[in-house]
């Protein structure tokens, strides 16, 4: 059996498209038992990634599509600590904590060897306070942390670890940092050893340990209302292995379940909805799969709790010939918790494996491995409508739908607008999105636009009625000759990305002849509007076009008399 496991593992490494998920169906295909913890361990080893250092040189504003070496849009780099500066090893999950009384902010960063505690009150100068080593000193590629009140709860997979409990107030007065911390408690109730993840409902004071060696891999329910004295309550393992979940007091549209404590579990091949109100008798409400499923990894509810957005970790790897491997975000309608339905999916413009996402104020913040943090504005969820409005790519190497390097997790819940990114290869990033500077494109954006510091050239912007836009850039070539570029394309929310044509060959009337006009592909324009009278204009010439990409801020100079900006 051991030899067979090694052969299967090597085959999976060699051919990503052959990777199988740890589900009943996929396990049966491999003639393996379910659940099979040896198989889980092999999958985890495949996530081991090489260290890639980054020497932080201070905060960087996102300008011309870059913040230092990192591609970006509408997100500034505030701070960073490399893995070597926070204890070493490989990065994994992360979470955040604010001490309300003092207003201080902290990053809790999982690593293969332990958990790092970093103060980020001054993001430009993050302070590594110390490390809580892994139980028994064993390494794990998977370490997850969540918080309740003033305590952190930490689990690790593929090793005898238990659930560490750590009083976070110890971080308020650390002498001689960095310090090696000890846990206040290590919970092993019900013979809990390894666990893939932990979910906490702060409203009720219950933790749900998932993907563990107990409860058939399902919900291992722990009372943490006395934070340093966790108590096993019960298990729910009727649907097997749970990879992640969101548990909350449900206040959504399904009146039959409103007011109950509900867990929305990502169970590898389904979204499984479980009523955990009665802890002694958790019951399954529904389990729902979807077309394209490969590994139902994680997801999050919209604010109205109507829709559940799903990231499937392996669907980009196994779509077949001719099917794009761009990142997909699936949308499940939870109007009826007994009968959820898939409304569709959003496909990103680039290829990467999606890992974790969280929804805040109408935006989903996604950790998409080799494409870093991607922020999408939510639109009509019945049509799975989303628009990418910001990103920060912590992985400068090429994007890939078969590479598990880069951004593992993001934490977007701080009240000061900062966001944490824990990167597997490069440590922890503290960034600041500029979402408040985005404004939906309307007809009042039509008009003449210019940069006051470069008066003498500018744009004529025409917003059309069918969500289309035409832009004329009256500018000059590298020899000082006048140049006429025409961009046309679709409007999506606050941003328009246009295909650009170079127009040459025409003569002044009456000698004009349409047959003399020559058009050629020049590149693309991107217009991102912040309000009625301000935008960022960027351009990207096509390969072989002798111009340099760039961007500039522009302001509205004049607009048609029959339209105006009415905020």
N, C-alpha and C positions, 0 to 999 in steps of 0.2 A: 504493500500500500504506500509506503514512504517513497519507493522508487517511482510509482505511478504519479504521486503528487508532484515530485520534482519534474517529471517529464511534462506533465500538464502545465506546471508553472512556467517552464522555459518556453513552451509553445505559446503561452499567452503573452510573454514578454516579446517574442519574436514577431508575432502577428497581432497587432492591436485589435484588428477587426474581428479576431476570434475570441476576444475577451468575453467571458460569460459572467452574468450577474449572479449573486448569491440568492436566487429565488427558487421556489419549488420546481418550476418548469425548467429553468436552466440547469439546476442541479441534476434533474432527471436526465437531461441530455448528456451529462457527463457521467451518468451512472454513479452518482454520489448521494450520500444521505443528506437530508435537510432537517434542521440546520447542521452544517458541517463546519466546525470552528477551525479545522486545519485549512479548509479552503478560504475562509475569511482571512486567516493569517497570511496566506500566500498573496491574496489581493492587496493586503496592506503593504507587504514588502515591495510591491510594484510601484508604490507611491514614493519610495525613497528617492530623494533628489539631491543633486550636487550643490554645494555651497557656491554662491556667486556674490562676492563682496561688492559694496558700493561705498565710496568715501564721500560722506555728506559734507557739503561745503557751505551750508547755510540755507535759509529759506529761498525759494525761487518762485517768482510769479510765472504763471502759464502765459507765455508770449510766443507768438508765431508757431503755435502748436507744440511747444516744448517747455518743460520745466527742468533745467539741467539736461540730463540725458534721457529723460522720460517723456514720451509722447503724452499730450494732454489736451483737454478742451474744457474751459470753464472750471478748472480745479487747480488751485495753487498748492505747492509743496511748502508746508510749514516746518516740518521737522522729521528727523529720521535717526534710528539707531540700527547699526548693522548687527547681524547675528553674533559676530565675534565680540560685540560690545555688551551683549545681554546674556552671556553665558554659553554661547556656542550651540552646536548641534544643528538641527533642521527645524524650521518654523512650522507651526500648524495653526490651531484655532486661536481666537482672541476674543476678549470682551472688554468692556469699559466700566469704570466706577467713578462716581463723584461723591466726595465727602461734603454733604450739604452744608454743614455748619461752617466749614472753612472755605468752601467754594473751590477746593482743589480737585484736580482731575488726574486720573490714573489709567494706564493701559495694563491689562493683564494678558500676557502673551505666552501661549503654549509653545513649547519646544520639545524636541525628542527626548531631552534629558531632564526637563522640569518646567516650571512656570516662572516667567520673568515678570517683575513688577517695576513699572516705569512711571515716574511722575511726569505728566505732560501739561501742567498748569501753564508753564511757559513753553509752548510747542517748539519754538526755535532752539530751545536748550533743554531737551528731555533728559531726565536724570534716572539712571538705572539704579534702583534701590536695592535689588537683591533677587535671589533665586530660591524657590521652593523646590528641592530636588524630587525626582520621581521616587515613589515608594520602592524601597529595596534597591535603588540605584539602577533599575532596569530601563532601557531606552524603548521608546515607542514612537512611531511616526504619527500616531493619532492621539492628541491630547486636547480635551475640550473643557472649557471653563464657563460657568455662569455664576450669577450673584443673587443673593437674597439678603435684604437689609444690609448689614455691614460685613457679610461673610462671602467668601468665594468657595465654590464647590467644583472640584476638579476630578476628572476621570481620565483613564488612559486605556488604550486597547492593546490586545495581544501580549499582556503581561499581568501578573498578580499585583494589582495596584490598589483596588478598592476605590472609595470616594474620599478624597482629601477635603477637609474643612479647614479654612484659614480665615482668621479674623483680620479683616483689611485695615482696621484702625492701627495695626502695628506699623503701617506705612507712614503714619503721620509724624513720627519722631524717630527716624532711622539714624543711628550714629555710625560713622565709619562705613558708609555705603561703598561698594555693594555688600550686602549681608546674606548669609545663608540662613534661611528661615526653616522652621519646623512646623508641621501641621498641628492645629489644635486638636484634631481628631481624624482618624481614618476609619470610615464606615465600611464594614464588610457584612452587613446584615444579609441573611439568606444566602450566605456563602458567596457574596458578590466579590469577584476578582477583577476581571477585565470588563471594560465597557467602552462602547464606541462613542457615546455622546451623552449629554445630560440636558434636560429641559426643565425649567423652573417656572411655575405659575406663582408670581410674587403676590397676586391677589389672594391666594389661598394658603400659601406656605407649604406647597407640596412640590417635591422634585420627582421627575420621571427619568430614571436612568434607562437608556435604550441601547440595544445592540450588545447586551452583556452576556455573560455565561449563565445567567439565570433567566427564568420566565420565558424560556424558548426564544430568547432574544428580544422579547417584546417589552412592554412597559413595566419596569420595576419601580413601584410606587413607594416613596419615602416621605414621611412627615418630618419637615424641617422647621416647624413653627418654633421649636426650641433649637436655634441654629447649630449649637455645638453638641446636640444630642439627637442625631437623626434616628428615626424609628421606621423599620420596615412595616408597611401597611398591607400590601397585597401585590399581586401580579396580574398582568393581562398579556397572555401569549397566544390567544386563539388564532391570530393571523400571522404567527411566526415573527421573524426578525423585523424590528423597527430600526431604521437608520437614523431618523431625526423626526421631530414633531414640533408642533406649536400647540400649547395647552392654555386655555383661557376660560373665563366665565363668558359663555356665548351670549351675544346680544345682536345677532344677525336677523335676517328676514324670516327664518323658519320658526314660526311661533310655537311649534310643537317642542322645541328644544331650547327656547330662549330661557336664560337664567340658570342653565345647567353648566357644569364644568365639562368641557369637551376638548379632546385631543385630536388634532388633525395630523395623522401619522404618515410619514413617507416610508412605505413598507416594501421598497425595492421594485415591486411590480404593480403596486396600487397606491392610491391615497385611501387610507383606512380611517374612518371616523369612529371614535370611541367615546362613549359616555362614561366618565370617571367620577360622576357626582357621588355615587355610592361606592366608596373606596373598597368595600368588602365584596362588591359584585359589579366590576366594570363590565359594560356590555358594548358589543360592536353594533353600530348603527348602519354602516355601509362600508363596502370596499369597492373601489372603482378604478379600472385600468383605462388605457387610452392608446390610440394608434400611434406607433412610433416609440412606445415605451422600450427602454433598454435597462435603465437603472433609476428608479424613482428616488431621488437623492434627498431633496429638501424642498421646502416651500413656505409661503407666508400669505396670510389673509390681507385683503384690502381693508381699509379703515371701516367700511360698512359691513365687513364680514360676509359679503356676498360672493366674492371670488377668491379662489386660492391659486396663486401663481406657483408653478412647479419648475424646478430645475432638474433635468434628467442628465445624470453625469456621463452616461455612456452613449447616448443616442447619436452624438456627433461622430462616433467611431464606426457605426455599423448601419449606414443608410443605403448602401448599395451603389452601383455604378450610376453616375450621372445625377445623383441627388446631392444638393449642396450640403457641406458639412459645417455651415455657419451655426452659431449658437442659437438654440431655440428655447424660448420661454413659453410653456404651455399654460393655458388658463382653464380652470375648472369652476363651473358655476355651482355655488353651494346654496342656491335658493331653497332647495329641498335636500336636507342632509341625508335623508333616506335614499335619495336618488340623484346624486350629483351628475353633471354632464360636462363634457369638454366643449368649450366654445371655439377653440382653435389655438394657434400658436403665433408668436412673434418670432421672426427670423432676423438675427443681427446681420450687420454688413461684413462681419469678419468671422474667422474660424477660431474657436476656442472652446474648451470644456467649461461648462458652467458648474459652479460648486455651491455657493450659498447666496441667499438674497433676503433682504428685509425691506419692508415698505414703510415709508415715513412721508406724511404730508403729500400724498399723491405721486410719489416717486418710488421706484424700486431701485435699491442699491445692490448691485450684483458683484460678487467676486468671481470673475471669469478667468481663472488661472492665467494663461499667457497673454490675456488682454487686460489684466488688472481690474480696477474698479470701473464699472460702467453704470451710469445713472440714466434710467429711462423714465420719462414722464408718462403716466398712465392716461389713456384715453378711453374709448368705448370698449369695455371689457367683453361685451357680447361679440365683438369682432377681434378680440385679442389685440387691440390697438395700443401700441407703445411707440414712443419716439426717444431715441437716445439724445440727451441734451448735454451730457458732460462725461468725461472719462479721465482716468489717470492710469497709465499703463506701467506697472511696476516691473514688467518683464521686457527689457529692451530687445531681447532676441526675437526672432520671427515668431509670429502667431502660429498656433498649431492646435488641431483638434485631436491630437494624440499625445500631447505633452502635459504631464501633471505638475509642471513647475509654475511658479508665479504666485498670484494672489489666492490665498486659502480662504480668508474670511475678511469681512468688513464689519465695522461697528458704527452705525449712523445715528445713535440715540442720544448723544451728548446735547445738552441744551444750548451750547455756544456755537453750534454749527460745524465743529470739527468732526472729522471722520477718521477712524483708524483703519489701516489695512495691514494685516499680517501676511507677510510674503514668505513662502517656503524657502526661498533661496537668499533673500536679502534683508530679512529682519522686519522691523515695524516702521510704517510710514504714518505721519500725521499730516492730513491734507485738509483743505478748506474749499468745498464747492461754492460756486457763485450762482446758485440757482435763482436767487432773487433778482438777478440781472437779466432774466429772460422774459420776453413778452410775446404773446401770440401775434403773428403777422396779420394785419388787417389792411383794408384799402387805403387807410390814411398813411401807410408807409410809402405809397406812391409819391414820386417827386424827384427832385434833384438833390444829390448827396455829395458832400465833399469833406476833406480834411483841412481844417483852417491852417494847419502848418504846411500844407502842400497845395495851396490855392493855385489853380491853373489846370487841374484835371479833376474829373469826377464821374459820378454815376447818374444815369437816368433809370429809376426803378419804376416798373409798372406792375402792380399787383392785379391779376386778372380774377374773374369771377369763379373760375373752375379750379381753385387751389393751385393755380399756376403763376409763374412770375417770369418776366422778361427784364433783363438788365443790360444796359448799354454802357460800356466803360470807354469814355473819351480820354485817351491817354497818349503816350508817346513810346516809340520803340527805342532800342539802345543807341540808335544814331540820331535821335532827336526828331524823327519823322512822326507825324501824327498817326495814331493807331486806333482802329475801331474794332472793339471786341463785343460780341453779342452772346449773352448767356440766357438760357431758357431751361426751366425745369419745374419741379413740384415744390409746393410749400407744405411743411410739416410743423405745425405749432409755431415755435419761435425761430425756426431755422429754414433756410432754403438752400439747397445744393443744386447748382446749375451746370449743365454742359455748355462749354464755351466754344464759339466759332470765331475764327479770324476772317474778316471780310476785306478783300482787296480787289483791285482791277477796275473798279467803276470810274467813270469820267464825269466831270461836272456837266449838268444840263446846259444846253440842249443836246450835248454829245453823249448823254448817258444811254447805255444799251445794257439791258439786263443780262444778256448773254456774255458780257465782258466780266461780270462779277464772279470772283473766285472765292469759295469758302473752304476752310480747312479746320480740322480739329485743333484747338489751342490748349484745352485743359478744363479746369473746373473753377467755379466761384462758390464760396460759401458765405451767406449773409446771416448773422445771428443778431436779432434785435433785442435790445434791453428795455426800450420804452418807445414812445412815439417818435422821438427825435434823435435817437442814438443807436448805433449798431457797430458790430465788428465785422469788417469785410476782409476775407482772406482769399487767396488765389493759389492755384497749384497747376503749373504748366505740365502738359503731357510730355512723355519721353520724346526727346529729340527737339523740343521747342526751346529756343535759346533765351529763356527768361528764368529768373530766380523766384521760387515760391516765397510768399510773405503775407503779411496782414497789416491792417491799420484800423484804428477807430475812426468812424465817420459820423457826421451830424447832418441833419436835414437842413438844406438851404432854402428850398422853396417847394411848394406842392400845388396841385391843381386847385382852382378856386372853389370848386364845388364839394371838396371833402375836407375834413378837419379831424384832429385828434380829440376825441371826447372820452377821457378816462373815467 
